[in-house]
Amino acid sequence: MHKTLRKLLEKNQLTADHAPSDEQWSDFLLQVDERLHQLKKRFKRERRMARERLGSFERLEQVLQSRLEAILYAFPDLLILLDEEGTNLEILAGDRHLLFQPAHKMLGRRIEEIFDEERAGFFMKVLRKALSSGQMQVIEYELAIDDGTRQFEGRMLPLGYQVDGKDTLLYLARDITDRKQAEAQRRLLDNVLNSANEGLVIVGPDRRVLYANEAVARLTGYSVEELMSEGEGFLRHDLDLALCDEICAIAHAGDHFSREILLHHRHQGATPILLSLNTVRNEDGEIDYFVGVLADISEIRKSQEQLEHSATHDVLTGLPNRLLFEERLTHLIPHAMRRGQTGAILFLDLDRFKTINDSLGHSVGDELLQLVASRLLSVCRGEDTVARFGGDEFVVLVEECAGSSDAIALAEKILGLFDTPFRIQSYELNVTTSIGIALFPQQGRQAEQLLKQADAAVYAAKAAGRNGYRLFAREYLESAIAGLTLENELRHAIEHNEFELYYQPQYSLVTERISGFEALIRWHHPKRGVVMPGAFVPIAESIGLIDEIGLWVFQEVCKQVVEWSEKGLSFGRISFNLSQRQLMESNLADMFLTLLEGTGAMAQADRIECEITESLIIKQLDTALDTIHQLKETGMTLAIDDFGTGHSSLINLKRFPLDRLKIDREFVRDIGRDRNDEGIINATLALAKGFQLEVIAEGVENELQKAFLKEIGCHEIQGFLMSPALPVDEAEALLLQEPDKENENGEKNG
């Protein structure tokens, strides 16, 4: 019996032993009916509440499902539910473009129905391995999607439950195309940076190394890992600590600086480094990090030392050259005057050296000069200077002597050196020398004056029969009369137009065609015939006629440029030499501008090139530098002539607005025979490249020299191998013989 009925019966005291009265029964039935009514109402209420709870649960379930789907679709990955047969049970893709096919086409289909046999076999093999091992399998692969080939990383994970009696797996696929490309770019960048000769280092404000390439490791002796794992910066050597503090202070103060430093290796010595440091700041101006570039300049320093040495020393003998000799003499004269001491200059000129050179060849002549230098050094004191001025001229500077007697004694000792023949190759050469002596400060207090006196004494010794010496005497100045005669003849030559320009072609080693000409002056002397510039230009300079001759040369060059341009000839450029005296003229550029305008060559100014002998610049550097810059402003190009034989200071060279370096014939001559000369030429080319200058070599006389210069990257050559200097009509004929090619005006030669 239902407990509710039992409670009602007990309440009305109705039992089986006593039959209820009509009133009791009626009252009991009313109570039952009331209770049934209450139960019905309660049932309805509870059913309604149950339905409401069910609705809330369904709504919550829908919200959770929507949230879950939103989260899954927000992932950049593909989620696929698979069964053990490779059937796609469910597909979730945040980016539909990454699907191999639309989801509705893949859903319910097996892998073999979607991919080709090879690809499907690969996926099924991974699926079976995941199920058999019970472990997640990770793979990488490529798929051809609509917008191209994409790379993916796949993860196959067994779920451990079944659907329709089949084991299931979750397959997660992630597009890693961008990551792979970034990795490839990073590897490429790392390879580039690590293959660079320059070190690259990124340092934080706390000096911690954030990045370093392999070059930094080589320079410091610390591995990249060591540099980046410890917060001590890249200047780790004890000797570099103070330098590090200084550099950090400078870097914090500015955004960029560059300086040379000595970087100490962990286990080796110091290396000269050019450090360029850039400070990178954030939007608030605070330092994020420093970027440093470390360039090993040890080879450049060696090349610089070689060039500096070649500027002050004779290449063939290694002796000081004229420049260094004059510097020492200039400093020594006032020293001797203050102390009341006497010094001496002994000027040596080998007798008939030209005959040996011409008959036996330059190699024999060069070796003879080297042996002479060695013998001279053997009899001179360490404090004295033995120099070679070029050709067969040697000069000895005696710092202190007792007077003419000591100087004469040394001259006699030097003459005795030549009593022993020189054995060179298969030859035994009996060579003598003539010596001129000048004393200072008694006979002169200017280096140039003393050298002229010693030179005059040499010619007196030669006139006396050679193989002897002469102490300078005033009568030797009678040679000045000859100079005066020559001066008059030069003035006559200017007035009567006895000068003519010859043109030696210059050739490009790339095209093998004419790239320019050098204008060389010749004097048609009425008695002596054609006189070369070496015989009269020094005299013209000394007597002040070089200015007039130089302006005439420039005017003729301007006229020739205009004439050849109007004829449509492709002649490149015409260069000419500036003398020292011209270079010191403060108004030289103004005079040249006047001639450019007067001849109509202003528009062709860039086809005219001024050649300046480097040793001439140094003598009055400031004046020369001003003139050079003014000449550059006219539009003409500038070249350093006879590079390497003068004072080739890199600091000074950097100050000149140059376009071209001209390698002197002394270096070219010994190509194939002297590695030092070849090394200097290589260094010159490297230097020119650093200064972005063209290079032309003069004095090229054979194919070996030409081939070497072409191989190392020299741009142009000139010399007897290609052509001697030619009169203007022959030079023009040579231009017309060039292979047809269009010139700058679109016209053809001839």
URVEN-V508511 format. One record per run of one state. SS is the DSSP state (hx for helix, st for strand, lp for the rest). FROM is the first residue (numbers start at 1). TO is the last residue. If there is no record, write none. Layout:
SS:FROM:TO + SS:FROM:TO
This chain:
lp:1:2 + hx:3:11 + lp:12:21 + hx:22:74 + lp:75:76 + st:77:83 + lp:84:86 + st:87:93 + lp:94:95 + hx:96:98 + lp:99:102 + hx:103:106 + lp:107:109 + st:110:110 + hx:111:114 + lp:115:116 + hx:117:133 + lp:134:136 + st:137:145 + lp:146:147 + st:148:163 + lp:164:165 + st:166:175 + lp:176:176 + hx:177:195 + lp:196:198 + st:199:204 + lp:205:208 + st:209:212 + lp:213:213 + hx:214:220 + lp:221:223 + hx:224:229 + lp:230:237 + hx:238:253 + lp:254:255 + st:256:264 + lp:265:269 + st:270:281 + lp:282:286 + st:287:296 + lp:297:297 + hx:298:312 + st:313:313 + lp:314:319 + st:320:320 + lp:321:321 + hx:322:339 + lp:340:341 + st:342:350 + lp:351:352 + hx:353:360 + lp:361:361 + hx:362:379 + lp:380:384 + st:385:390 + lp:391:392 + st:393:401 + lp:402:403 + hx:404:417 + lp:418:421 + st:422:424 + lp:425:426 + st:427:429 + lp:430:432 + st:433:440 + lp:441:446 + hx:447:463 + lp:464:468 + st:469:471 + lp:472:473 + hx:474:495 + lp:496:498 + st:499:508 + lp:509:513 + st:514:525 + lp:526:528 + st:529:532 + hx:533:542 + lp:543:545 + hx:546:566 + lp:567:573 + st:574:578 + lp:579:579 + hx:580:583 + lp:584:587 + hx:588:599 + lp:600:601 + hx:602:607 + st:608:613 + hx:614:619 + lp:620:620 + hx:621:633 + lp:634:636 + st:637:643 + lp:644:649 + hx:650:655 + lp:656:659 + st:660:663 + lp:664:664 + hx:665:669 + lp:670:674 + hx:675:690 + lp:691:693 + st:694:697 + lp:698:702 + hx:703:711 + lp:712:715 + st:716:717 + lp:718:725 + st:726:726 + lp:727:727 + hx:728:736 + lp:737:741 + st:742:742 + lp:743:747 + st:748:748 + lp:749:750
